[in-house]
Amino acid sequence: MENYNSILSAVSDQILNLLSGLHSYRSPYAKTIGSPDYFIQELTQKASLQTGAASAVLSFPQGRLGVVTLAPEIILVLRIQGKLVKDIAALYGKEHQVTSELMAYCLFKDKTSFFRNVLKDMGARVLIRPIAWNLLQEATFQIAKSLLKGRNLPKPKRRFWLPILGSLLSGGYSLFETRNIAARAQKLFSKDIINVQSDEPWAEETA
């Protein structure tokens, strides 16, 4: 339990640092004249293979070594996925609009219901509401718990083939999740993004 709590705190803190740190990443991709679909497909394929390989390799170690590689695996995968989100935003000419809230929404939409209060899809437009830092901290803690759920923490000795199977499943999950994140980012940045104040009510009319 002590190991789990320390890993949970480390992952939560590193997610916060990641969301802030990705602001310094400048995508080499600019808005295209035509549809960016081809570039997005290529970038998604590359990022999916990278995250799949990273998860497969880093989730293979077991026991104490597995604990050591757990947090680096999660953060490395999230970093690759985060850069993919910014690249997709850049292809739509909206890299400057990628806030911590938008990045968190793209990466973690299905991990917690918290982000329902951040983004509202109005059809052709998307309304974004900023989150207070302490609320973002609370959200990332819950996200870290969901990311660690079912991960390989120290367990009694198991059959030799189980770590191999677990490694392959972890890699496959990261590959699949990266594609989902890309699709979510593409859908988001293809629309007009409008920032609203935290005390403003959500607009009721559709675009």
N, C-alpha and C positions, 0 to 999 in steps of 0.2 A: 504493500500500500504506500509506503514511503517513496519507493521508486516511482510508482505511478503518479503521485502528487507532485514530485519534483519534475518529472517529465511534462506533466500537464501545465505546470507554471512556466516551464521553459518554452514549450510550444506556444502558449498563449502570448508570452512576451515577444517571442520572435515573429509571430503573426503581426502584432502591432508594429514592430520595427520594419517588417516587410512592406506593410501597407504604406508606411511613410517613406521608406527607402526607394520604392519603385518610382517616386516622383522624379528622382534624379536620372532615371533611365530615359534616354531619348531614342525613340524608334527611328531606324534608318529608312522607314517607309513613309512616303508622302501620299497625299490624296491622289487617286487615279482619275483620269478623264472618263473612263468607262466604268463598268462594274468591277468592283474589287474581288469578286467571287473567286477568280482563278488564284490570285495571290493568297487569299485567305485559306483556300483548300491546301495549297502548298505549305503554308506556314503551319497549319493545323496538323498536317501529316508529319512534319518534322518535329514539332513540339510533342506530339503524341508518342512518337517513337522514343524521344529523349526521356520523357517522364516514365514511360513503360520500362525502359531499360534501367533508369535510376532506381525505381521502386523494386524491380526484380533483384537487382544486385544488393541494394542496401537492406532489403528485408530478409535476405537469406541468412545472415548470422543469427545464432540463437543464444539463449542464456544472457550473461552479462554483456557480451559483445553486441547482442541484439538490442539491448537497452541503450547502449552508447550510440548506435547508428539510427535509432528510431527518430529522434528529433531532426537530425540532419537530413534524413530521407524526406520527411514531410516538408521541411523548409525548402529544400532543393527543388522538389516537385512544384511547390507553390510559386517559387521564383520563376521557373520556366513558364508556368501557366500565366503568371502576372505579366511577364514580358509579351506573351502572345496577346493578351487583352489589349495592351498598349499599342502593339503593332496593328491590330485590327482597328482600333480607334483612329490611328494615324492614317490608315487607308481611307477612312471616311472623313479625314480632315478634322478630327475631334480629339486629338491627343491631349490638347490643352484643357479639355473638359474632364479628364480622368481624375476624379477625386478619390480619397480613401473610401468614401461611401460607395461610389460606383465600382471601384475595384473589388471591394468586399462583396458587393452584390453579385458581380460576375463570378467570383471564385466560390462563394459560399451560399448561394441562394437556397439550395435545398438542405443546408445543414441546420438552419434555425429559422423560426417564423419571425425573428426580430426584424428582418429587413423588409417585411411587408410595410413597415412604417417609413421606409426610406424612399421607395420608388413606387410610382403609380403610372401604369401604362394607359395612355389616353387615346390609343390608336396610332395616329401619325406623330404624336408627341409623347415624351416621357417627362414626368415631373420628378425632380430629385430634391429631397429634404436633407439638409446637413444633420449630422449626429453629434451630440456632445461627446467629448473625449472619454469621459467616464462611462458613458453608455456604450461606446465602441469597445472599451476595455471589457465590459461585462459580456458583450456579444462575442468577442474573440475567445473569452474563457469557455463559453458554451460551445463554440466552434471547435476549440482544441479538444474538448471532451468527446465530441462526435467523431473527430478524426482519429482519436486514440482508441475508440471503441472497437474491440475485436482484434486489435493489433497484438503482435507476438511479444508479450512480456515473459519473463523467466518462468518456465514450466518444467515439470519433471521430464526426464529423458524420454524422447519419443522415437518412433521408427525413423530410419534415416531418410526415407523418401518424403516424409511429411514437410520438412522445411523446403524441399524443392517444389512441392505442390503449392505451398503457401507463397513462395517467391513468385511463381508463375501467376498465381491468382492476383497477387498484389500488383504485379506489373500490368496485367490485363485490366485491372480496375483503374489504374492511373491513366492508361491509354484511353479507355472509354470515357473517363471523367474529363480528360483534357478536351476531347471532341465535344462533349456537352458544354463545357465552358466557352469554347470557340463559337458554338452555335448561339449561345446566350449573348455573348458579346456582339456578334454580328447583328443579331436581331435588335439589340439595344442601340448600337451606334449608327444603325441605318435610319434612325428616327431623329427628330429634333429633340434636343435635351434642354430642359428649362429648369433652372435652379429656383427654388422657392424658399422663403424664410421659414424657420422652424415653427413660428407661431401662426403661420398662414394656414387656413383650412385647405384641404385638397379641393381642387376644382371639380365640379360635378359634371360639367358638359364634356362631351367627347369631341375629338377633333373632326 
